[in-house]
């Protein structure tokens, strides 16, 4: 079958950027990525969270003939991006387990014409395994209306291939069935091994001459990175955080303002943040404790009703009062277009180094300063290790997960190196930068050492304790 006809020239992409997306200029490397996509290449993009990866498949979808299928792992990501695209007059839809019947039937009828009006259709990896969807997509392909497959958060294929999204492993069907349709993979978190696995699973390694690879530095120099040490017998997370956030409020009030309205707007814009927990129970209780202390906090996890999650997300994105802080389980915020998140706090140790890096990347997407700190205890590490080991019989990839968690623990306990340099080293960056006093080591190495020595329980004591599980109701969104 002859390939789908593509844009002959990329000279109009700047005009499309300004007219359709209301952006004046491309960020570094965005233009080259978009031109490679419009030229029909497979594309692999690895870039930090603030890079603007979504534009790399959204803009070609506006220019190219046909429909772009976007495989996305999170419903909250779909909701946010589809609403933003529709606000710009772009015909975008999402198809997932929460799509209302009427909307689902409308999308299906559009696809079954063979010439869909929809420019971007966001789908889950589970949907891609369904026979009806596959049959319909083959019809669209035969009519030469399948422009591109974009796989967002592509690291899920390798890092979370078993316990996060099993159906990511089945996405090789796209290349096997549509050999001439370009595939774009996008992620912020993949080392060399994970990157090779992504290409192998998707069958993109079979034609290396067709693929264009763009690897950007993982460094986020505008983020201040800090580890705060604690232990079960003296757990001061809540009081410590309340002291910190109250200090933020006090500093904002003390600064001069042009008007009361400007003061209110600036206050809201400068305290918007995310707190990550590892369980739904703690997500609910922590949000309630913060509200009791006068802090506008809302929980967000998979078991909340869809309408509650949608309302919470919309109000948080729009900086509504009372929605300053989202207390969420792991994975919240992936792909969400909110650039004024000023802080990200990890209440518990994340399950992987990749997860930690991606989550801190939610802060400071506007290029302004963001503050990121992680409450680290060896008891939490022991709980996480035991949980991963308990899954060993069901998860063939548990050794990789355990290795990533241990690397994160080493990062937390390293008090003699720059946090930013450590992150870059983990992800294989050849040029290792050091920050401009944007981490706890460079800010005050003596204080860091003192907090480390005083704040943690001994490894010997932790190993003898029967850990109470805090990951019993862990979920992804």
C-alpha positions, 0 to 999 in steps of 0.5 A: 500500500502506498504511504499516506501523503505527507506535507511536502514542506515544513515552511508553514510550521511556524505559522501553525505554531502561532495561529493554532497554538498561540506560541511565538517560538519553538523551544530548542529542538522542537522544530527539528523533531516536528520536521522529522515527523512531517518527513515520515520518520519514526521519532524517539524523543527523550526530554525533560518534563518542561520541554513541551513534548506534546507539541511534537505530535500535536502540531504535525497532527494539525498539518498532516492529512489523516488522524493521529492516534495518541496512546496515553497511560493516564486518564487525567492526561487525556482529559487535560490535553483534549480539553486544551486542544478543543479550546484551540479549535482542534478536533480531538477526542479520547476513548477509554473506559470512562468515555460516555456511551454517546461520545464513544458511539460518536467516535466509533461512527467517525472512525468507521467512515474511513475518513475521520474528522478527528485529528487526534484520538487519545486512547489507552494501551488496553483499548489498542488490544481490543478487536473492534478498535483494531478492525476499525483502525485497519479500515482507516489505514486502508483509506490512507487516513492513518497519519501517525501513532504517538506513544506518550510516556513510552518508558511505561513499555519497559519500566512499568511493563508488567505492573503498570500497563501490561498492554504496552507490551502489545503495541508492536501490533502497530508496526506489524500491521501498519509498516509504513505509518510513522511511530513517535515515542516520547518520554522523560525517563529512560536510561540506555537499557530502557531506551533499547527495550522500547525500540525492541518492543515496538519493532522500531529497531528493525529499520534503524535508518528510518528512526530519528533520535533526539536525546536532551539533557535531563538537567532542570537547573531551575529546580532546587532539590533537597532530601529531608531525613526522618524516621518512624519514631520521630516522624515530623513530616506534617509539622515540618511541611506546615512550617515551610508552607507558612513561611512561603505565605509569610514571605509573600505577604511581606512583599510589596504589591501594586494592588490587593488583586495583584497580591491575591493573584501572585499568592495563588500563582506562587504556592501551587504545588503537588504532594505525592504519597504512596497510598490512597488512605494517606492521600485522603488523610493528609489532604484533610490534615492540611485543610484542618490547618487552613491549607487549600489541599485536595486528594487525587487518586484512582478510586475517586469518582471521575467527576470529582477528579475532573473537578479537582483537576480543573480547579487546580489548573485554573488556580482556584482558591482552596485547590492550591495543593493536590495530594496525589498518589504516584503518577499524577501530573504526567502530561498535564499542562500547568506551568506554575507549579512552584513545589513538589513534595514526596511524602514517601519514597517513590518506587523508582528513580525514574518515577521520582525524576518525572514527578519533580519535573512537574515543578517549574515548567515555566522556567521559574524556580521550583522547590522539590524535597523528598522526605526520606526514611530507611523504614520507607525504603525497607517497606518498598523493598519488601513490597517489590520482593513480594511481587517477585513471582508475579513480576518477572521484571522485579529485579529491574524495579528493585535496582531502580529503587536502590539507586534512588535510595543511594541518591537520597543517602549521598551527601557528597555530590550535587543532586542535579549531577547525580540525576544526569549521571543516572540517566547516562548524560555524558556531560555532568553539570553541577548546579548553581546552589540549586540543591542541598549539597551546594547550598550547605553541605555541612547542614546536609551532613548534620541532618543526615547523621541525626535524622535517620534510623540505623540500618541495623535497627530497621532490618530487625523491624516488622514493617507496617505496610504503607503501600497496601492500597498503592495505585496508578491513575 
